[in-house]
Amino acid sequence: MAKTMTQKIIEAHLVEGEMKAGEEIALRIDQTLTQDATGTMAYLQLEAIGVTQVKTELSVSYVDHNTLQGDFRNADDHRYLQSVANKHGVVFSRPGNGICHQLHIERFARPGKTLIGSDSHTPTAGGIGSMAMGAGGLDVASAMAGMPFRIKYPKVMGIELTGKLPNWVSAKDVILEVLRRIDVKGGVGYVLEYFGEGVSTLSVPDRATITNMGTETGCTTSIFPSDEITKSFMDAESRGDQWVALQADDDAKYDEMIIINLSDLEPLAACPHSPGNIKPVRELAGTPVQQVGIGSCTNSSLRDMSVCAAMLKGKTISEKLHLVLNPGSRQVVSHLVRDNALNDLVAAGARLLENACGACIGMGAAPSTGAVSVRTYNRNFLGRSGTKDADVYLVSPETAAATALTGVFTDPRTLDMEYPKFEPPEQFDVNDNMFIFPVDESAAEGVKILRGPNIAPLPEFNPIDDVLEGAVILKTEDNITTDHIMPAGAKILPLRSNIPEISKFVFEVVDPEFPARSLENGGGFVVGGENYGQGSSREHAALAPKYLGIKAVIVKSFARIHLANLVNFGIVPLTFENPADYDAISQGDDLTLRIGDLRSDVTLTNRTTGKTTTLKHTLSDLDAQILKAGGKLAWVRTQL
């Protein structure tokens, strides 16, 4: 039987379950990654599980989110991460080394391997042929402890690429075209698998841009073939011996198909405040812009930075805006220095930020009041930039650089310049000296784990009852993101290892009174619309509400990772059998939920209105066990 790439990798890693759409399966995980905004909690959980050394082929702890050290907290947590990595056999990437996804595809990702990471953009590694999935930190900790990773067996959406990108159109425009077609929830339940003659025209960094931002469709992951282009990239990274070929069989069947002719694409932009709100750049031309950002895990490769440098060479950015750059890795910077491209960028007026996530997660470089910010990043959710009333647009590096030159939204095709062609180096500058590789197991026994005062003990959650009662603490609309639930940014991210403190900011951009109201009511329920919990994999968006007493979240539909995180921390995720029942519930209503053993539907009684309705769930028997136990941490301990 002919197979897709997705089916081949899953079949090779299947531990439990049936390869049938919607059925729960368990996969053996080869690699894991964490970053410091989610990793601190993941390693506290790994410690609580109690294994001495990780069981994966490779686990890497990156520091790339919280590199601003305004006080002791981030620095202390980085010290903790380094010591716990050394203790448990994890590779540690030091602050300043680069962004986790750029570094992983440079140095560690391998075709045909499974990878989960405590960051929703882990699918970046699909650009090199990995089956790479975002997950909550507790799921990553469990995988490091040797547990399989459980997902619903996905459908596969085949995306056939034909033709070749025209000048001034690049990989970012490809994924924006995908989002234009299927929006931010059209990928839910699918793997996006790319194939076709157009694939061979795209480099590995191009493919990584597409798989990175495929996350915004809600898909399980995205993947490209591993071909001669992949081999050349891995050869240039001095790890060609790790290359294997991977592609779908010629007559593989897909559950759904999209055909994109690359030759027909034009520069696109995602408009505020959703990655799925797509318009052609030509329709936005002339809009005044106050900030441009080039970088993030989506567009910080050597290719992207080099093209921008060539566009800016010998010129000066508009006096109407400022330009910030965050290269993806020290390797990228090394080449920019060697090629004199870094000087071209700086001489043009660019502000060079650290090799880190930076402005993408609101960690510095917030726009001015009411500003228009044009960025090559992957998310433009309300308030994510650090400025609530800013309008953030997502574009290609070419459009960003053109806009930086003119001071207004600019279609790069209108510039009076030759399109800069980029040729990747035959050999990258490989220098792994900012990775700390683990000591042997006998030496690890003597490693002392260093904890700063900002690291609070993990909360203990009790098994949940058969009947849940409480008030509706908050009712929300569609497409609530994890940024809405648990904001990031320079003020809040340093609290990520202190649940009592970070919980004070839950739903801050939606309703600042939510934490106090939840505590005053002794907890209760959240009611929401479609695609609840889209965006970042941050498990704090489940863990902090649980700390505040939230017992269940009742919505029209969930995003995949957030649904798993709710289960992991003992919050019951339920959906309306009839979406109209959403309209019949108001904030403040008193509810009773009879959940029983969660092996069947749930009965909801609205004590305020007297109405009784039925709620659905997609929980497996194992999910039900985990929830009833009070969460996955308690359950995992019983399994090991």
Secondary structure, 3 states (H helix, E strand, C coil): CCCCHHHHHHHHHEEECCCCCCCEEEECCCEEEEEHHHHHHHHHHHHHHCCCCCCCCEEEEECCCCCCCCCHHHHHHHHHHHHHHHHHCCEEECCCCECHHHHHHHHCCCCCCEEEECCCCHHHHHHHCCEEEECCHHHHHHHHCCCCEEEECCEEEEEEEECCCCCCCCHHHHHHHHHHHHCCCCCECEEEEEECHHHHHCCHHHHHHHHHHHHHHCECEEECCECHHHHHHHHHCCCHHHCCCECCCCCCCCCEEEEEEHHHCCCEEECCCCCCCEEEHHHHCCCECCEEEEECCCCCCHHHHHHHHHHHCCCCCCCCCEEEEECCEHHHHHHHHHCCHHHHHHHCCCEECCCCCHHHHCCCCCCCCCCEEEECCCCCCCCCCCCCCCEEEECCHHHHHHHHHHCECCCHHHCCCCCCCCCCCCCCCCCCCCEECCCCHHHHCCCCCCCCCCCCCCCCCCCCCCEEEEEEEEECCCCCEHHHHCCCCCCCHHHCCCHHHHHHHCCCCCCCCHHHHHHHCCCEEEECCCCECECCCCCHHHHHHHHCCEEEEEECCECHHHHHHHHHCCCEEEEECCHHHHHHCCCCCEEEEECCCCCCCEEEEECCCCCEEEEECCCCHHHHHHHHHCCHHHHHHHHC
